[in-house]
């Protein structure tokens, strides 16, 4: 079976511990060879006085599921939590699909750099 290596970034500012745990378990049902980084708190990158709990999850997914299909699945998981602009219950961003990087502007962010080695 062909598989794809993926990394997903998780973030939450509303009931963050519960939402990060919930989203991690949802991703466990999609991925195999599952690895989680530790969680870390970060200040909003847009300068607002809001803090986020962040985590990275890595694993493999059936290679018949394209990156765009995986992104749609991640957005569907987000929608289950009824997130809005102020209450980011969960944010799931596909960061890597095999060698294809997404969200290039986020890769150098300190919250990614501090936890990426947890899953590599």
C-alpha positions in Angstrom: 0.0 0.0 0.0 1.3 3.5 -0.9 1.3 5.9 2.0 2.1 9.6 2.5 4.0 11.1 5.4 2.1 14.1 6.8 2.5 16.7 9.5 -0.5 18.6 10.9 -0.3 21.7 13.2 -2.9 22.0 15.9 -3.8 25.2 17.7 -6.6 26.3 20.0 -7.4 29.4 22.1 -10.8 28.2 23.5 -10.9 25.4 26.0 -7.6 24.5 24.5 -6.5 21.5 26.4 -9.8 19.7 25.7 -9.9 20.7 22.1 -6.2 19.7 21.4 -6.8 16.4 23.1 -10.1 15.9 21.1 -8.4 16.8 17.8 -5.4 14.6 18.5 -7.7 11.6 19.0 -9.6 12.5 15.7 -6.3 12.5 13.9 -5.3 9.2 15.4 -8.3 7.7 13.4 -6.9 9.1 10.1 -3.2 8.4 10.5 -0.9 5.5 11.3 2.7 5.6 12.6 1.3 8.4 14.8 3.6 10.8 16.7 2.7 13.8 18.8 4.8 16.7 19.9 4.5 18.2 23.4 2.1 21.1 23.7 3.3 24.6 24.1 1.6 28.0 24.8 2.2 30.8 22.4 1.0 34.4 22.1 -1.1 35.2 19.0 1.1 35.9 16.1 -1.1 38.8 15.0 -0.3 40.7 18.2 -3.7 40.3 20.0 -3.6 39.5 23.7 -4.7 35.9 23.1 -2.7 32.7 23.8 -2.9 29.5 21.9 -2.0 25.9 22.9 -0.1 24.3 20.0 0.9 20.8 19.0 2.3 19.0 15.9 1.2 15.6 14.9 3.0 13.4 12.3 2.0 10.2 10.8 1.3 8.4 7.5 -2.0 8.4 5.6 -3.2 6.2 2.7 -1.4 7.6 -0.4 -4.7 7.5 -2.3 -5.9 10.4 -0.1 -4.5 13.5 -1.8 -3.2 16.6 0.1 -6.3 18.5 -1.0 -8.6 15.8 0.2 -6.8 15.6 3.6 -7.1 19.4 3.9 -10.9 19.0 3.3 -11.0 16.4 6.1 -9.1 18.6 8.5 -11.5 21.5 7.8 -14.5 19.2 8.4 -13.0 18.3 11.8 -12.6 22.0 12.6 -16.3 22.6 11.6 -17.4 20.0 14.1 -16.3 22.3 16.9 -18.2 25.4 15.6 -15.1 27.6 15.7 -15.3 31.3 15.0 -12.8 34.1 14.6 -12.6 34.9 18.4 -13.0 31.3 19.7 -10.6 29.2 17.8 -11.8 25.9 19.2 -9.4 24.0 16.9 -7.2 25.0 14.0 -5.8 22.1 11.9 -3.2 23.0 9.2 -1.6 20.6 6.9 2.1 21.5 7.1 3.7 18.6 5.1 2.5 16.0 2.7 5.4 13.9 1.7 7.9 16.5 0.5 5.3 19.2 -0.2 5.3 21.9 2.4 2.2 24.0 3.2 1.8 27.2 5.2 5.4 28.3 4.4 5.0 31.4 6.5 4.4 29.3 9.6 7.5 27.1 9.3 9.9 29.7 10.8 7.5 30.6 13.6 9.0 29.9 17.1 6.1 27.6 18.0 6.9 25.3 15.1 10.6 25.4 15.6 10.3 24.6 19.3 8.4 21.4 18.8 9.2 20.1 15.3 12.1 17.9 16.6 9.6 16.1 18.9 8.2 14.4 15.8 11.1 14.1 13.4 
